[in-house]
Amino acid sequence: MSLGLSSMSSYTSGKRSPKQPWHLNKSEAPRVTKEITVLGAGIAGCTTAVALARRGLQVRVIDRHQTAGCEGSGNSQAIVYPKLSSRDDVLPRVNLASMKFASRYYKPFWQQGFGDQCGVLVLPENNKVLNDFKTIGQRFDNEPALVGLHKNAELCALSGIKLQAELGLYFPELGWLPPAEICRELLAHWQIPLISADIHNISNTDNYWQLIDANGDLCLTSESLVVANAFDCLNFEQTDFLPMTQLRGQVTDLPANQKTRALKTVICGEGYITPQNNGLHSCGATYNKGVFTTELRDSDHQANLGQMAATDPGLGAAIGPQNLANLSGRANYRCTTKDYLPIVGPVPNVSQLLEDYAPLRRDARSDISSLGSYVPNLYINCGMGSRGLSYAPLTAEILAGEIAGEFDREQPLLDSDLRLAMHPARFLIRDLKKNRI
Ligand SMILES: Cc1cc2nc3c(=O)[nH]c(=O)nc-3n(C[C@H](O)[C@H](O)[C@H](O)COP(=O)(O)OP(=O)(O)OC[C@H]3O[C@@H](n4cnc5c(N)ncnc54)[C@H](O)[C@@H]3O)c2cc1C
């Protein structure tokens, strides 16, 4: 099984553009691999592990917790969140592809009773967004299973809540999921072992990755390694160049009342709220840059409640006044990237890539004959931001396909420009072109 990227010729655009094959791997045809370790048992790591196991690789997952889904992927209810745009930019195109893929991926889970494919209703946050919604509604008019633009009476009927919004977008095939349960089910179903260890550094000796803990003890060796441990990959020298941020967020568990019990869909706008599960709605979420605590804060509960009223006054009225002292919830961290896209693919050999592509500093349109340099058998799948549930199934599939050498699929999962927009080397190339590195 090939681990190389040397046959990624499908990524080469046919347009007249400078020759810059940084995404192709210059190293010799790689060794055959059969076994691979995934570091991190969140939704990114677990979906990656399964995508690799499906291809016949022998996979292990390693995490500092005893079970999967204990950190970012540990909320009780998370939404497969739709984010479309009236513009045809890279980010909304990736979001559309991810959302469609995720909806198919999670269907069997919903059918087995994990979460609910209850539909997601998105309400406009302002007039500009309202106008975008109208364009989106027209654009996807022929895809009613994906999204529909609805007027107030329909929004009220769909949601079960007396909303005031004039218009909204409804995505019937999305919904909410319990991410930790999905992570555990993925590993259990595919009988993928989870090894518990807190890894402090990784190094390559004799073509094997060594995973070492804080005491300097060797926990595991592996032919190939996928780093899927969110922002903690910044602690490894191989991946510390990646522009990621650890961003705290808090969700509030809101006790259901007579009116909110009628909620039938997820509602998103300024914030989001899920239909009740065991008598609680999950509502959120806050974004607290530079805050590093998982203790719950009343100010965040307050912010979440405020977001509900801002999403729709009718929703705020249904929720009614709350005593903050009675509210529970959960706080954890997202791993966000500068361009809001995940980071998936082979890990660049930074110094070599910068040397080979140095001419870009003088001229961003230089023709360069050298292929890219990548660390042998080291891959990453991180940077899921606020949409890990939507992104992870697709990024996992892309990565596993590339690791397994499937470069000549009849139907690529993504257009080549979108694939490259998530590539780990993109930041280096951009920075070189802007002479920032
Ligand atoms: C408040 C809040 C609300 C959110 N709501 C939604 C939502 O509704 N929908 C949605 O799609 N997304 C939501 N998100 C974002 C979503 O949770 C993340 O995108 C997703 O969980 C990221 O998954 P991950 O696997 O990349 O990271 P994680 O789930 O954080 O997994 C990383 C794993 O790596 C392990 N690890 C890290 N370092 C090491 C190490 N050195 N050694 C061993 N193990 C290690 C950790 O223990 C962890 O299990 C929300 C996030 C927050 C904080």
The ligand as an SDF file (V2000), in Angstrom:
LIG
                    3D

 53 58  0  0  0  0  0  0  0  0999 V2000
  -18.6910   24.8890   23.4140 C   0  0  0  0  0  0  0  0  0  0  0  0
  -18.4710   24.1950   22.1280 C   0  0  0  0  0  0  0  0  0  0  0  0
  -19.5780   23.8950   21.3140 C   0  0  0  0  0  0  0  0  0  0  0  0
  -19.3970   23.2760   20.0840 C   0  0  0  0  0  0  0  0  0  0  0  0
  -20.4880   22.9530   19.3160 N   0  0  0  0  0  0  0  0  0  0  0  0
  -20.2970   22.3060   18.1440 C   0  0  0  0  0  0  0  0  0  0  0  0
  -21.4010   21.8890   17.3500 C   0  0  0  0  0  0  0  0  0  0  0  0
  -22.5520   22.0940   17.7120 O   0  0  0  0  0  0  0  0  0  0  0  0
  -21.1410   21.2670   16.1760 N   0  0  0  0  0  0  0  0  0  0  0  0
  -19.8590   21.0060   15.7440 C   0  0  0  0  0  0  0  0  0  0  0  0
  -19.6790   20.4350   14.6700 O   0  0  0  0  0  0  0  0  0  0  0  0
  -18.8040   21.3690   16.4910 N   0  0  0  0  0  0  0  0  0  0  0  0
  -18.9930   22.0020   17.6630 C   0  0  0  0  0  0  0  0  0  0  0  0
  -17.9090   22.3700   18.4170 N   0  0  0  0  0  0  0  0  0  0  0  0
  -16.5720   22.1080   17.8740 C   0  0  0  0  0  0  0  0  0  0  0  0
  -16.2470   20.6430   17.9920 C   0  0  0  0  0  0  0  0  0  0  0  0
  -16.4360   20.2650   19.3030 O   0  0  0  0  0  0  0  0  0  0  0  0
  -14.8240   20.4040   17.5220 C   0  0  0  0  0  0  0  0  0  0  0  0
  -14.6810   20.8880   16.1940 O   0  0  0  0  0  0  0  0  0  0  0  0
  -14.4490   18.9390   17.5330 C   0  0  0  0  0  0  0  0  0  0  0  0
  -14.8240   18.3180   18.7100 O   0  0  0  0  0  0  0  0  0  0  0  0
  -12.9510   18.7920   17.3360 C   0  0  0  0  0  0  0  0  0  0  0  0
  -12.6390   17.4290   17.2900 O   0  0  0  0  0  0  0  0  0  0  0  0
  -11.1510   16.9420   17.3320 P   0  0  0  0  0  0  0  0  0  0  0  0
  -11.1700   15.4710   17.2420 O   0  0  0  0  0  0  0  0  0  0  0  0
  -10.3350   17.7030   16.3620 O   0  0  0  0  0  0  0  0  0  0  0  0
  -10.6060   17.4230   18.7620 O   0  0  0  0  0  0  0  0  0  0  0  0
  -10.9180   16.7960   20.2480 P   0  0  0  0  0  0  0  0  0  0  0  0
  -12.2940   16.2660   20.3050 O   0  0  0  0  0  0  0  0  0  0  0  0
  -10.5200   17.8260   21.1990 O   0  0  0  0  0  0  0  0  0  0  0  0
   -9.9450   15.5550   20.2540 O   0  0  0  0  0  0  0  0  0  0  0  0
   -8.5630   15.6620   20.4760 C   0  0  0  0  0  0  0  0  0  0  0  0
   -8.1610   14.4810   21.3370 C   0  0  0  0  0  0  0  0  0  0  0  0
   -6.7580   14.4320   21.4190 O   0  0  0  0  0  0  0  0  0  0  0  0
   -6.4020   14.0450   22.7440 C   0  0  0  0  0  0  0  0  0  0  0  0
   -5.0650   14.5620   22.9840 N   0  0  0  0  0  0  0  0  0  0  0  0
   -4.6430   15.8390   22.8270 C   0  0  0  0  0  0  0  0  0  0  0  0
   -3.3230   15.9160   23.0760 N   0  0  0  0  0  0  0  0  0  0  0  0
   -2.9080   14.6760   23.4220 C   0  0  0  0  0  0  0  0  0  0  0  0
   -1.6450   14.1440   23.7850 C   0  0  0  0  0  0  0  0  0  0  0  0
   -0.5680   14.9190   23.8420 N   0  0  0  0  0  0  0  0  0  0  0  0
   -1.5750   12.8290   24.0680 N   0  0  0  0  0  0  0  0  0  0  0  0
   -2.6750   12.0540   24.0270 C   0  0  0  0  0  0  0  0  0  0  0  0
   -3.9030   12.5120   23.6730 N   0  0  0  0  0  0  0  0  0  0  0  0
   -4.0130   13.8100   23.3620 C   0  0  0  0  0  0  0  0  0  0  0  0
   -7.4750   14.6870   23.6080 C   0  0  0  0  0  0  0  0  0  0  0  0
   -7.5880   13.9840   24.8290 O   0  0  0  0  0  0  0  0  0  0  0  0
   -8.7080   14.5780   22.7480 C   0  0  0  0  0  0  0  0  0  0  0  0
   -9.4480   13.4210   23.0300 O   0  0  0  0  0  0  0  0  0  0  0  0
  -18.0780   22.9610   19.6630 C   0  0  0  0  0  0  0  0  0  0  0  0
  -16.9750   23.2350   20.4770 C   0  0  0  0  0  0  0  0  0  0  0  0
  -17.1740   23.8350   21.7060 C   0  0  0  0  0  0  0  0  0  0  0  0
  -15.9750   24.0930   22.5790 C   0  0  0  0  0  0  0  0  0  0  0  0
  1  2  1  0
  2  3  1  0
  2 52  2  0
  3  4  2  0
  4  5  1  0
  4 50  1  0
  5  6  2  0
  6  7  1  0
  6 13  1  0
  7  8  2  0
  7  9  1  0
  9 10  1  0
 10 11  2  0
 10 12  1  0
 12 13  2  0
 13 14  1  0
 14 15  1  0
 14 50  1  0
 15 16  1  0
 16 17  1  0
 16 18  1  0
 18 19  1  0
 18 20  1  0
 20 21  1  0
 20 22  1  0
 22 23  1  0
 23 24  1  0
 24 25  2  0
 24 26  1  0
 24 27  1  0
 27 28  1  0
 28 29  2  0
 28 30  1  0
 28 31  1  0
 31 32  1  0
 32 33  1  0
 33 34  1  0
 33 48  1  0
 34 35  1  0
 35 36  1  0
 35 46  1  0
 36 37  1  0
 36 45  1  0
 37 38  2  0
 38 39  1  0
 39 40  1  0
 39 45  2  0
 40 41  1  0
 40 42  2  0
 42 43  1  0
 43 44  2  0
 44 45  1  0
 46 47  1  0
 46 48  1  0
 48 49  1  0
 50 51  2  0
 51 52  1  0
 52 53  1  0
M  END
$$$$
